[in-house]
Amino acid sequence: MTTAWGAPVLARFPEDPRDRLRAWDASDEYLLGHLDREEVPLDGTVVVVGDRWGALVTALAAYRPTQITDSWLGQEATRANLARAGVEPGTVPLLTTQDPPPGRIDVLLVRVPKSLALLEDQLLRLAPSVHAGTVVVGTGMVKEIHTSTLNLFERIIGPTRTSLAEKKARLIFCTPDPELVRPAGPWPYSYRLPDGIGAVSGRTVVNHAGVFCADRLDIGTRFFLQHLPQPSSERPGLRVVDLGCGNGVVGTAVALADPRAEVLFVDESFQAVASAQATYRANGVSGHGEFQVGDGLTGVPDSSVDLVLSNPPFHSHQATSDATAWRMFTGALRALRPGGELRVVGNRHLGYHVKLRRLFGNSEVVASDRKFVVLRAVKR
């Protein structure tokens, strides 16, 4: 990526030579070009929110910007990209959306996230650190910036306007208003689950902003909850992984149905794992739960797990991709004990049965309807 501060070589994480998706896009270039053309002073505290693969903070590393991200993968990509650019570790502070932000922000750069709720939550968290002289610039592709996006900046930070589009990207300019009375944030948000979905029927779910279907139970997970494996007296205390756990409702259902089970909740989203932990605690589960932010089953020992449950995502930001699901499936094959089971739910058109047969040598339909299918594969 060519910038006024150099031409860093950038990659996504985990690196895959077959991946044709870049680690930056036109919105990153547009924002960096604006900072250079307008000679925006960067000698104060610079905070970059939502920098997807570290392109922005890598380009601006000389100014020691602070990155705030919800993505563990994005944070790891940033570390690798900074190292590739010769930036000393610790030069760029890497924070998560669960960490307290800097107390004073002089330049706030916002890469607009896919989730409007996550944008709202982050702006509300950052607003107390913004002052009248703070330069606030948002960026995103045209299809990612809507009237509702601009309304959030206006309502939480101050008067807002947009730029002309350039290469299908747009900038957001916001002038902080110290007198603005900000609304209270709704996050984390809790709701009661419906009946008829097994052990979690009528239970509480807690969602932090940005978690998939944060205000209701999505229909795919609802279908999955109706077709989870039943506890067995012959195999007590199974080690179970809720892979890509989201708000943790699936793993919590397992723990409620069988308090002897050891459940590991894993997601690459810091917001998701915080939600899963809150859901688990809100329901007073007496079993053993572990919570891990990371890349799927990386770090889980080989042949150490009895059951993996997953509703894999099929998007990487705006791009449709099966790369995440494939990593989840290959990781499950490695981590499962012989005789262990991977059970997944997905849209019928995704064809997960083909991938499972290729990896496991078997795939069985547990349940299906017009939209979803629940599949199981057993490690032989």
Secondary structure per residue as TSV (DSSP state, phi and psi in degrees):
chain	resnum	aa	ss	phi	psi
A	1	M	-	360.0	123.7
A	2	T	-	-91.0	125.6
A	3	T	B	-134.9	173.4
A	4	A	T	-68.3	-14.7
A	5	W	T	-108.0	11.8
A	6	G	B	130.2	-172.9
A	7	A	-	-130.7	75.5
A	8	P	-	-65.6	145.2
A	9	V	-	-90.9	120.8
A	10	L	-	-118.9	148.6
A	11	A	-	-144.5	154.0
A	12	R	-	-77.1	175.8
A	13	F	S	-134.0	137.0
A	14	P	S	-71.0	148.9
A	15	E	-	-69.4	134.4
A	16	D	-	-139.8	114.3
A	17	P	T	-61.5	-18.2
A	18	R	T	-85.3	-13.1
A	19	D	-	-75.3	119.3
A	20	R	-	-91.3	-2.3
A	21	L	-	-79.6	133.4
A	22	R	-	-79.8	163.6
A	23	A	S	-91.4	10.4
A	24	W	-	-153.4	167.5
A	25	D	-	-142.3	-173.5
A	26	A	H	-63.2	-28.2
A	27	S	H	-69.9	-35.5
A	28	D	H	-64.3	-45.2
A	29	E	H	-63.8	-40.2
A	30	Y	H	-62.3	-45.4
A	31	L	H	-64.5	-46.8
A	32	L	H	-63.9	-38.9
A	33	G	H	-63.6	-38.3
A	34	H	H	-64.3	-44.7
A	35	L	H	-58.9	-38.3
A	36	D	H	-72.6	-49.0
A	37	R	H	-63.0	-40.8
A	38	E	T	-87.3	-1.2
A	39	E	T	51.2	49.1
A	40	V	-	-64.0	125.5
A	41	P	-	-66.1	127.5
A	42	L	-	-118.7	20.0
A	43	D	S	-86.3	-5.7
A	44	G	S	-92.5	-155.2
A	45	T	-	-83.1	113.9
A	46	V	E	-103.4	127.9
A	47	V	E	-121.5	130.6
A	48	V	E	-117.1	119.0
A	49	V	E	-107.3	131.9
A	50	G	-	77.8	19.4
A	51	D	-	-66.1	105.4
A	52	R	S	-64.7	-44.4
A	53	W	S	-128.2	15.1
A	54	G	S	87.1	11.9
A	55	A	H	-61.7	-43.1
A	56	L	H	-69.4	-49.0
A	57	V	H	-72.0	-26.8
A	58	T	H	-68.1	-43.3
A	59	A	H	-63.7	-35.8
A	60	L	T	-101.0	17.8
A	61	A	G	-56.6	-29.4
A	62	A	G	-62.0	-20.7
A	63	Y	G	-98.1	6.3
A	64	R	-	54.2	50.9
A	65	P	-	-69.3	155.3
A	66	T	E	-98.7	127.0
A	67	Q	E	-97.2	137.1
A	68	I	E	-123.4	122.0
A	69	T	E	-140.8	154.5
A	70	D	S	-95.0	-6.7
A	71	S	B	-105.4	120.2
A	72	W	H	-64.7	-40.0
A	73	L	H	-63.7	-41.8
A	74	G	H	-63.3	-37.8
A	75	Q	H	-67.6	-40.3
A	76	E	H	-67.2	-38.0
A	77	A	H	-61.5	-40.4
A	78	T	H	-62.0	-45.3
A	79	R	H	-57.7	-46.1
A	80	A	H	-67.2	-40.3
A	81	N	H	-68.4	-38.8
A	82	L	H	-63.7	-43.7
A	83	A	H	-63.3	-40.5
A	84	R	H	-62.8	-31.7
A	85	A	T	-84.9	1.6
A	86	G	T	80.8	19.3
A	87	V	-	-84.4	130.1
A	88	E	-	-65.0	139.0
A	89	P	T	-55.2	138.0
A	90	G	T	91.5	-12.2
A	91	T	S	-63.9	-41.0
A	92	V	S	-108.8	108.0
A	93	P	-	-63.5	131.8
A	94	L	E	-111.9	108.2
A	95	L	E	-109.1	159.2
A	96	T	E	-104.5	169.1
A	97	T	T	-67.0	-10.7
A	98	Q	T	-94.8	-7.5
A	99	D	S	-88.6	151.4
A	100	P	-	-63.5	136.0
A	101	P	-	-78.1	167.3
A	102	P	-	-56.6	148.9
A	103	G	S	-71.1	-25.0
A	104	R	-	-136.8	133.9
A	105	I	E	-125.0	124.7
A	106	D	E	-98.4	-31.3
A	107	V	E	-134.4	121.9
A	108	L	E	-116.8	116.2
A	109	L	E	-111.3	125.8
A	110	V	E	-121.9	115.2
A	111	R	E	-85.6	111.0
A	112	V	-	-59.6	123.4
A	113	P	-	-80.5	166.9
A	114	K	S	-65.0	-34.6
A	115	S	-	-89.7	118.8
A	116	L	H	-65.1	-34.6
A	117	A	H	-63.6	-41.0
A	118	L	H	-65.8	-38.6
A	119	L	H	-61.6	-45.7
A	120	E	H	-58.9	-48.3
A	121	D	H	-60.9	-44.2
A	122	Q	H	-70.2	-40.0
A	123	L	H	-63.2	-39.6
A	124	L	H	-65.6	-36.7
A	125	R	H	-71.8	-33.3
A	126	L	H	-87.8	-24.7
A	127	A	G	-53.8	-41.3
A	128	P	G	-62.8	-19.9
A	129	S	G	-90.6	-8.4
A	130	V	E	-88.8	142.4
A	131	H	E	-123.3	177.8
A	132	A	E	-59.9	-28.4
A	133	G	E	-93.7	1.7
A	134	T	E	-66.6	133.4
A	135	V	E	-88.0	120.4
A	136	V	E	-118.0	118.6
A	137	V	E	-132.2	126.4
A	138	G	E	-104.9	161.0
A	139	T	E	-149.0	152.2
A	140	G	E	-179.9	167.0
A	141	M	E	-73.1	152.8
A	142	V	G	-52.4	-40.9
A	143	K	G	-69.2	-12.0
A	144	E	G	-97.0	-13.2
A	145	I	-	-109.4	118.0
A	146	H	-	-122.2	174.6
A	147	T	H	-57.2	-39.0
A	148	S	H	-63.5	-32.8
A	149	T	H	-64.2	-48.7
A	150	L	H	-64.8	-37.8
A	151	N	H	-61.0	-35.8
A	152	L	H	-65.2	-47.3
A	153	F	H	-58.1	-44.7
A	154	E	H	-63.5	-41.9
A	155	R	H	-75.9	-30.1
A	156	I	H	-103.7	-35.2
A	157	I	T	-106.5	-53.3
A	158	G	-	158.3	-171.0
A	159	P	-	-50.5	135.8
A	160	T	E	-132.6	141.4
A	161	R	E	-142.1	167.8
A	162	T	E	-120.5	164.3
A	163	S	-	-90.3	173.9
A	164	L	-	-69.9	156.1
A	165	A	-	-76.3	144.2
A	166	E	B	-141.3	118.4
A	167	K	T	53.4	41.0
A	168	K	T	64.6	21.2
A	169	A	E	-117.6	159.5
A	170	R	E	-144.2	150.7
A	171	L	E	-108.0	154.1
A	172	I	E	-119.6	125.6
A	173	F	E	-111.0	127.6
A	174	C	E	-131.9	131.2
A	175	T	-	-103.0	113.2
A	176	P	-	-60.0	137.3
A	177	D	-	-114.8	102.9
A	178	P	T	-62.0	-21.3
A	179	E	T	-89.9	-0.9
A	180	L	-	-66.3	131.4
A	181	V	-	-91.0	112.6
A	182	R	-	-90.0	148.0
A	183	P	-	-73.8	159.8
A	184	A	-	-76.7	140.0
A	185	G	-	-78.5	144.5
A	186	P	-	-84.6	0.1
A	187	W	-	-102.0	144.0
A	188	P	S	-70.2	153.5
A	189	Y	E	-112.1	135.1
A	190	S	E	-119.6	147.9
A	191	Y	E	-151.1	164.5
A	192	R	E	-94.6	133.9
A	193	L	-	-74.5	152.7
A	194	P	-	-73.2	172.1
A	195	D	S	-83.9	168.5
A	196	G	S	81.0	20.8
A	197	I	S	-126.9	31.5
A	198	G	G	82.9	-145.4
A	199	A	G	-63.2	-23.4
A	200	V	G	-95.8	8.0
A	201	S	T	-55.5	127.8
A	202	G	T	74.6	4.5
A	203	R	-	-85.6	173.1
A	204	T	E	-97.3	138.2
A	205	V	E	-116.2	137.7
A	206	V	E	-116.7	128.6
A	207	N	E	-125.7	128.1
A	208	H	-	-84.3	160.2
A	209	A	T	-59.8	141.1
A	210	G	T	95.2	-11.7
A	211	V	S	-75.4	141.0
A	212	F	T	-54.9	131.2
A	213	C	T	50.5	59.2
A	214	A	T	-71.2	-20.5
A	215	D	T	-108.0	5.3
A	216	R	S	-165.4	164.1
A	217	L	-	-81.3	120.7
A	218	D	-	-70.8	154.0
A	219	I	H	-68.8	-29.8
A	220	G	H	-66.3	-45.3
A	221	T	H	-66.1	-38.4
A	222	R	H	-58.8	-45.0
A	223	F	H	-63.9	-41.3
A	224	F	H	-61.7	-43.8
A	225	L	H	-60.6	-26.6
A	226	Q	T	-80.3	-7.1
A	227	H	T	-135.5	38.5
A	228	L	-	-82.3	154.4
A	229	P	-	-60.6	143.9
A	230	Q	-	-87.1	147.1
A	231	P	-	-59.5	146.1
A	232	S	-	-123.0	131.6
A	233	S	T	-69.9	-19.8
A	234	E	T	-79.1	-23.6
A	235	R	S	-130.2	71.6
A	236	P	-	-74.9	155.1
A	237	G	S	66.2	41.1
A	238	L	-	-65.2	149.1
A	239	R	E	-94.6	117.7
A	240	V	E	-120.5	142.8
A	241	V	E	-117.6	125.0
A	242	D	E	-91.9	97.2
A	243	L	E	-92.8	121.2
A	244	G	T	71.2	53.3
A	245	C	-	-67.2	-21.2
A	246	G	T	56.4	-128.6
A	247	N	T	-80.5	2.6
A	248	G	S	81.8	12.6
A	249	V	H	-67.0	-34.1
A	250	V	H	-69.1	-49.8
A	251	G	H	-63.5	-36.0
A	252	T	H	-65.1	-37.8
A	253	A	H	-61.3	-41.4
A	254	V	H	-63.5	-45.5
A	255	A	H	-65.9	-35.5
A	256	L	H	-70.7	-38.0
A	257	A	H	-71.9	-31.4
A	258	D	-	-141.7	92.1
A	259	P	T	-60.8	-14.7
A	260	R	T	-78.6	-16.6
A	261	A	-	-69.4	145.3
A	262	E	E	-101.2	117.7
A	263	V	E	-113.9	125.9
A	264	L	E	-105.7	121.6
A	265	F	E	-98.8	123.2
A	266	V	E	-130.3	134.5
A	267	D	E	-156.9	156.1
A	268	E	S	-87.9	-5.7
A	269	S	B	-96.2	125.0
A	270	F	H	-63.5	-36.6
A	271	Q	H	-64.3	-40.2
A	272	A	H	-65.2	-47.7
A	273	V	H	-65.2	-36.5
A	274	A	H	-62.8	-38.0
A	275	S	H	-66.3	-44.7
A	276	A	H	-60.9	-42.1
A	277	Q	H	-64.4	-40.7
A	278	A	H	-68.2	-39.5
A	279	T	H	-63.3	-45.9
A	280	Y	H	-58.2	-47.0
A	281	R	H	-71.1	-34.7
A	282	A	H	-63.8	-22.6
A	283	N	T	-102.1	8.6
A	284	G	T	57.0	38.8
A	285	V	-	-65.7	133.1
A	286	S	-	-92.0	-5.1
A	287	G	S	-79.8	-166.7
A	288	H	E	-106.3	117.0
A	289	G	E	-119.8	139.0
A	290	E	E	-122.8	149.2
A	291	F	E	-132.5	126.6
A	292	Q	E	-139.9	128.9
A	293	V	E	-96.3	124.9
A	294	G	S	177.3	-172.1
A	295	D	S	-91.0	87.5
A	296	G	T	57.8	-130.7
A	297	L	T	-94.4	12.2
A	298	T	T	-58.2	128.9
A	299	G	T	96.7	-17.1
A	300	V	S	-81.1	127.6
A	301	P	-	-59.6	152.0
A	302	D	T	-60.0	144.4
A	303	S	T	50.6	45.0
A	304	S	-	-120.7	1.0
A	305	V	E	-125.1	142.4
A	306	D	E	-94.9	-31.2
A	307	L	E	-149.4	131.5
A	308	V	E	-119.5	127.7
A	309	L	E	-117.2	134.7
A	310	S	E	-156.4	145.0
A	311	N	-	-120.6	83.8
A	312	P	-	-66.4	142.8
A	313	P	-	-75.1	151.2
A	314	F	-	-123.8	24.0
A	315	H	E	-130.2	145.0
A	316	S	E	-117.9	98.9
A	317	H	T	57.2	-118.6
A	318	Q	T	-90.8	-7.5
A	319	A	E	-93.1	134.9
A	320	T	E	-79.6	128.5
A	321	S	-	-155.7	142.4
A	322	D	S	-100.3	8.9
A	323	A	H	-62.0	-40.5
A	324	T	H	-66.4	-45.7
A	325	A	H	-60.5	-41.1
A	326	W	H	-63.2	-42.2
A	327	R	H	-64.3	-38.3
A	328	M	H	-62.9	-43.8
A	329	F	H	-68.0	-44.1
A	330	T	H	-66.9	-36.4
A	331	G	H	-65.0	-38.5
A	332	A	H	-65.1	-42.2
A	333	L	H	-59.2	-40.7
A	334	R	H	-69.5	-42.3
A	335	A	H	-80.9	-24.1
A	336	L	E	-72.2	145.1
A	337	R	E	-75.0	157.7
A	338	P	E	-55.5	129.8
A	339	G	E	91.0	-9.2
A	340	G	E	-72.9	159.5
A	341	E	E	-124.1	136.9
A	342	L	E	-103.5	125.8
A	343	R	E	-123.6	126.9
A	344	V	E	-131.1	156.6
A	345	V	E	-122.7	145.4
A	346	G	E	-165.4	165.2
A	347	N	E	-61.6	141.7
A	348	R	G	-57.3	-37.1
A	349	H	G	-70.5	-11.9
A	350	L	G	-74.2	-19.9
A	351	G	-	65.2	38.8
A	352	Y	H	-61.9	-26.4
A	353	H	H	-60.2	-32.6
A	354	V	H	-65.7	-45.5
A	355	K	H	-65.4	-41.2
A	356	L	H	-66.1	-40.9
A	357	R	H	-65.1	-36.7
A	358	R	H	-65.3	-39.6
A	359	L	H	-83.0	-50.9
A	360	F	H	-93.3	-18.9
A	361	G	S	81.7	3.9
A	362	N	-	-158.8	155.5
A	363	S	-	-163.1	130.9
A	364	E	E	-127.7	137.2
A	365	V	E	-80.9	120.2
A	366	V	E	-85.6	-42.6
A	367	A	E	-162.1	155.2
A	368	S	E	-155.4	155.4
A	369	D	-	-136.5	-163.8
A	370	R	S	-65.9	-24.6
A	371	K	S	-112.2	-37.8
A	372	F	E	-118.7	157.6
A	373	V	E	-137.3	138.1
A	374	V	E	-105.6	124.0
A	375	L	E	-119.3	151.6
A	376	R	E	-129.7	142.9
A	377	A	E	-133.5	139.5
A	378	V	E	-114.0	134.0
A	379	K	-	-77.4	118.6
A	380	R	-	-84.4	360.0
